[in-house]
Amino acid sequence: MQAATSRPSVDRMFRAFADRTRLRILHLLAPGELCVCDLVRVLGGPQPKISRHLAYLRRAGLVTARKDGLWMHYSLSPAKGRFHAKLMECLACCLADVPELARDAKLRARGRCDGGTCRK
């Protein structure tokens, strides 16, 4: 019975990894917390779409959120078990084949909103 209750979480984690945008978000959050406006700036997508991806990652247990005034800040969740830890280890090692990641890292390094300076 234990395996049946853990299966949806495993399935959801794998589905979270099956989307290129979500992989890019996880990679951007690896160095530390970012405001949703930073993710929108780097990914170049509309805020509602990025927020839907972030919600999916939260439901999968891969990302946590912190509200600061009007802004949401996201970070990677601490591993909640061996499977989660290995999945994140794979993320760190295997993403060299995703071409957008180097560009994303450069854009992330150019600056952050640092909270109160986000634009609507």
Backbone torsions as a table, in degrees:
resi	resn	phi	psi	omega
1	MET	NA	-30.9	-179.8
2	GLN	-60.7	-43.0	-178.5
3	ALA	-63.0	-37.2	-178.8
4	ALA	-64.8	-35.3	-179.7
5	THR	-76.6	-26.2	-179.7
6	SER	-87.5	-16.3	-176.3
7	ARG	-60.2	-45.8	179.9
8	PRO	-58.2	-36.5	178.6
9	SER	-64.6	-43.8	178.6
10	VAL	-64.0	-46.5	178.8
11	ASP	-59.5	-44.1	-178.4
12	ARG	-65.0	-39.4	178.1
13	MET	-62.4	-45.2	179.0
14	PHE	-63.2	-40.6	177.9
15	ARG	-65.1	-34.6	177.6
16	ALA	-63.0	-37.1	-180.0
17	PHE	-77.1	-11.0	-175.3
18	ALA	-83.5	0.6	-178.2
19	ASP	-116.1	129.1	-176.7
20	ARG	-60.3	-42.0	179.8
21	THR	-63.4	-41.9	179.2
22	ARG	-66.3	-36.0	174.9
23	LEU	-62.3	-41.7	178.9
24	ARG	-63.7	-40.3	178.6
25	ILE	-63.3	-47.0	179.5
26	LEU	-59.2	-42.0	179.1
27	HIS	-64.2	-41.0	179.1
28	LEU	-65.6	-31.0	-178.5
29	LEU	-84.6	-12.2	-177.8
30	ALA	-56.2	-42.8	179.4
31	PRO	-72.6	-18.2	-179.9
32	GLY	153.1	-179.2	-174.8
33	GLU	-61.4	144.2	174.1
34	LEU	-136.9	149.1	172.4
35	CYS	-76.8	151.1	179.4
36	VAL	-58.2	-32.8	179.8
37	CYS	-65.5	-31.9	175.5
38	ASP	-66.3	-41.8	179.0
39	LEU	-64.4	-40.7	177.7
40	VAL	-62.6	-44.6	-179.3
41	ARG	-60.9	-47.2	-176.3
42	VAL	-71.9	-44.5	-175.9
43	LEU	-77.9	-23.1	177.2
44	GLY	71.4	21.4	178.5
45	GLY	-107.5	169.6	178.0
46	PRO	-69.3	144.8	-176.9
47	GLN	-55.6	-43.3	179.4
48	PRO	-60.4	-37.8	179.2
49	LYS	-66.5	-45.1	178.9
50	ILE	-62.8	-40.9	179.0
51	SER	-63.9	-36.2	176.8
52	ARG	-65.1	-41.0	177.0
53	HIS	-63.8	-42.4	178.6
54	LEU	-63.2	-39.2	177.6
55	ALA	-62.9	-40.0	177.9
56	TYR	-63.2	-44.1	179.1
57	LEU	-64.6	-34.9	176.1
58	ARG	-65.9	-45.5	179.2
59	ARG	-62.3	-31.5	178.3
60	ALA	-77.8	-8.5	179.5
61	GLY	82.0	13.8	-176.6
62	LEU	-93.1	-20.8	-174.9
63	VAL	-134.3	144.8	173.2
64	THR	-116.7	158.0	-178.6
65	ALA	-126.3	148.2	176.6
66	ARG	-134.9	127.1	-179.9
67	LYS	-90.5	135.2	177.1
68	ASP	-133.9	96.6	-175.2
69	GLY	66.9	-122.9	179.2
70	LEU	-86.6	-9.0	-169.6
71	TRP	-106.1	145.9	175.0
72	MET	-105.2	135.4	177.3
73	HIS	-115.8	136.6	-175.1
74	TYR	-119.7	147.4	175.8
75	SER	-147.6	163.4	176.7
76	LEU	-69.4	140.8	176.2
77	SER	-75.0	145.1	171.8
78	PRO	-63.3	146.1	-179.3
79	ALA	-59.2	132.8	-178.1
80	LYS	-103.5	25.3	-179.9
81	GLY	157.2	175.5	-176.4
82	ARG	-64.4	-43.3	-179.5
83	PHE	-59.9	-47.8	179.6
84	HIS	-60.0	-44.3	-179.9
85	ALA	-61.9	-43.6	-179.7
86	LYS	-67.2	-37.5	178.1
87	LEU	-62.3	-43.1	178.8
88	MET	-69.1	-34.2	175.7
89	GLU	-62.8	-42.3	177.3
90	CYS	-61.6	-41.8	178.1
91	LEU	-56.9	-44.4	-178.5
92	ALA	-66.6	-32.8	-175.1
93	CYS	-91.6	-31.8	-165.6
94	CYS	-100.0	-2.1	-171.5
95	LEU	-88.4	7.4	177.3
96	ALA	-62.9	-19.4	-179.0
97	ASP	-85.7	-0.7	178.4
98	VAL	-99.8	106.9	-170.4
99	PRO	-63.2	-28.2	-177.5
100	GLU	-69.3	-19.0	-170.9
101	LEU	-65.1	-38.6	178.8
102	ALA	-65.0	-41.9	177.9
103	ARG	-65.0	-42.5	178.3
104	ASP	-59.6	-43.3	-178.9
105	ALA	-62.8	-39.7	178.3
106	LYS	-64.9	-44.1	179.2
107	LEU	-65.4	-37.2	178.4
108	ARG	-62.9	-40.0	-177.5
109	ALA	-69.8	-20.6	-178.2
110	ARG	-68.4	-18.6	178.6
111	GLY	153.0	161.0	179.5
112	ARG	-132.2	161.4	-179.2
113	CYS	-75.1	-23.5	-179.0
114	ASP	52.9	46.1	176.5
115	GLY	78.7	-121.4	-168.3
116	GLY	-45.5	-6.8	-178.3
117	THR	-100.6	9.0	178.3
118	CYS	-62.9	145.9	177.1
119	ARG	-105.7	147.1	177.8
120	LYS	-77.7	NA	NA
